[in-house]
Amino acid sequence: MDAANVMDEDELLDPNVQMIIQDSCQRELLICRSETLKIIKAIEQGEVKYVFMVDHTLILADNEKLRKQKTLSMCFIKQVKSTKLQHSFFSQVDEHGWCPLHRAAIQPLVRVLEMVLYASFSLTLQEKTLEGETFLTLAVKAGLVENVKILLEHGASPQITNSRNESPLLLAVRAGSHQMVSTLIAGGAQVEQVCLKKWTAIHEASKGGCVHVMELLLQSGGQVTKTDHHGVTPLGIAAEYNHPEVLELLIKHGADVNAQAPNGDSVLYDAAGAGNPDCINILLHHGANPNIPNLSSQLPIHRAAFEGHYLALRILIPITTRRALRLSGQSPVHSAADGGHAQCLELLLQKGSDANALLAPHMSENYGDMRKSPLYFAVSNGDATCTEILLKMGAKPDLDPLHCLLVAVRSGRYMIVKLLLAAEADVNCYFTVVNDTVFPTALQYCLNDEVMLRLLLNNGYDAERCFCCNHDNSCDDLFESGWSQHQGGKFCDFVSVSWLVNLVGRVVLILLQYVGQISLCGKLKKMLKKHKEWPQIHKMILFSVTLSLSHLSRVQIRKHLSYSTLKSMELPNRLRSYLLYKENDLYAKVICRED
């Protein structure tokens, strides 16, 4: 007997025998997989005539015959129920991880689901597809209430979630199906089951806004005080998604209208962000406080202004206290300008808000540029409309450490630069944090932009300071004439760097058209001699002593009168144009013509 066993073992170890066994297993697996795919496809297409295999043969019958031969069909199932082949067919999955029962769960023909359920006796009803969907979540998503009932009756758990941690109940609430929600609750679904990131069915109903579903959840034990992973209550969710009827219902069941998330956002703050006047009025009617700031010192009025909700802003303006605004360290005008909402900005200014309100130091420090004024927000956003509104309402253009004009010049915003210059922004301002220079800062940002450069020069930029240099004591006369000596980098030093030196010839040629008698330092001459503009520059310097009296007079007049003053004076048109350098106004010739 032992010798026979040893012989059998030796035969099994034979490579040829092992190859035969392996081929046999693979062939049976291929047959099983092939037939399983046929069944899945048949179920997917609603072809009830495909039932299953018996002795490698599919039993086929059309729908009418199958309906009439119901007993015979069930007999077939019972006959193959104990066979290994049938077990393999209904437990096999396709490339997406779907077995026949997954397909049957989304098949609207209930009879298909019943037959496949009976044949899939080996499954636990908790199997998931590769995407993490269970039989029950698939049926809920498909909106098939009868299928859900059948799966629950056969033991499918309503607590098992999909890969996104969404329960069947959560999915039913999202679909807004009162019947489906009722079926799942009757089947044992827990209303307070936490899904996603501490998100419950109550939160989902608050987001969806279905009042009848919310009533059912509340009647079934749903709690209005539960918070999600952000610390937001269902009331806050309903306010955020503009559902006034749900708000009323939640408040009726005890929701706190002044509840705050960990970041300090109140329910009214969320409602102000959504902008629904009905939601805001409901909350205020039930005692919501409009003067509760969040941890960023933002009030509901700030949120409404930033989001551009005009009607919400009209409600909040008269009930937000000045003390609350002062403590917040910012004006809603800042918020409206930052959000770029001209209509809200006009409303705030008409209602008495200050166009020159400044951010408190602790708020200004949150910005790297230390901005303070509402105008700065509009300019930095490139918003010409809000910039114009603020300037018309008296906004001062030079209240920020980094002047608004410099921000606009650096961004190449011609229209905004024109508006700021018309409002008498200081064209000769300095910003010494980055580069401390003798010449006014604006020139640094437009060396390669002749349109912008001439726009500044035409509006009073002091070109003479670019030629103030101590290499040859060339600016001693300027200091004696009343200039305060500004310690900083000279123009010749600034443009000597490798990435700017190629621009110096053209820039100096332009600057010379706006100055009187000047001299060039040795360092600047040395650079200019390498440029094609040098012959023309040399000629202009050489004959500067013979400059026309009209040009010299223009230079002197421009030193004492601003662009806006000259523009408003009663002067002959030809004289005014000459004093304003109209012949050099590239903005009017190029940009305006293109617009």
Secondary structure, DSSP 8 states (H G I E B T S, - for coil): -HHHHHHHHHHHHSHHHHHHHHHHHHHHHHHHHHHHHHHHHHHHTT-TT---EETTEE----HHHHHHTHHHHHHHHHHHTT-HHHHHHHH---TTS--HHHHHHT-S-HHHHHHHHHH-TT--S----TT---HHHHHHHTT-HHHHHHHHHTT--TT---TT---HHHHHHHHT-HHHHHHHHHTT--TT--BTTTB-HHHHHHHHT-HHHHHHHHHTT--TT---TT---HHHHHHHTT-HHHHHHHHHTT--TT-B-TT--BHHHHHHHHT-HHHHHHHHHTT--TT---TT---HHHHHHHHT-HHHHHHHTTTS-HHHHHHHTS-HHHHHHHHT-HHHHHHHHHTT--TT----HHHHTTSTT---SHHHHHHHTT-HHHHHHHHHTT--TT-SSS-HHHHHHHHT-HHHHHHHHHTT--TT---TTT--BSS-GGGGG-TT-HHHHHHHHHTT--GGGGG--TTTTTTHHHHHTT-----SB-HHHHTTSTTTGGGHHHHHHHHGGG-SS----HHHHHHHTTSTTHHHHHHHHHTGGG--HHHHHHHHHHHHS-HHHHHHS---HHHHHHHTTGGG-HIIIIIHHH-
